């Protein structure tokens, strides 16, 4: 049985998945990892989704407020053994629904150019590439995207 829960960053399953995500990104990002890591702390994230497959946490995502009408998608991850099953799209859709319920109208995110699977997921979900924002403005490996929700 598969299910999705809304929770906070205090959730231990979320924390375990984020550890796997950080290990994965350390390899993907190489020398750029320490730059990105400083912006990926989870202690101030209160909107988290965890996806379970037969009571095993296999995927997660979160958002935080960027401004009064915009959320920023953070910490999207699906365990490698569970990829290509649509789980990432389910998590992203739930995050967007939750943000919309809270009266946000836009969703933005940053992903790495070395992560073609993530870029494909976001484009398939309707995200458009935008100029890099905030701390990612002059970062060569960053790709920023936006979607009206």
HELIX and SHEET records of a PDB file:
HELIX    1   1 UNK A   12  UNK A   29  1                                  18    
HELIX    2   2 UNK A   30  UNK A   32  5                                   3    
HELIX    3   3 UNK A   33  UNK A   37  1                                   5    
HELIX    4   4 UNK A   80  UNK A   82  5                                   3    
HELIX    5   5 UNK A   87  UNK A  101  1                                  15    
HELIX    6   6 UNK A  116  UNK A  124  1                                   9    
HELIX    7   7 UNK A  134  UNK A  136  5                                   3    
SHEET    1   A 7 UNK A   2  UNK A   7  0                                        
SHEET    2   A 7 UNK A  47  UNK A  53 -1                                        
SHEET    3   A 7 UNK A  56  UNK A  67 -1                                        
SHEET    4   A 7 UNK A  70  UNK A  78 -1                                        
SHEET    5   A 7 UNK A 106  UNK A 112  1                                        
SHEET    6   A 7 UNK A 142  UNK A 148 -1                                        
SHEET    7   A 7 UNK A 128  UNK A 130 -1                                        
END                                                                             
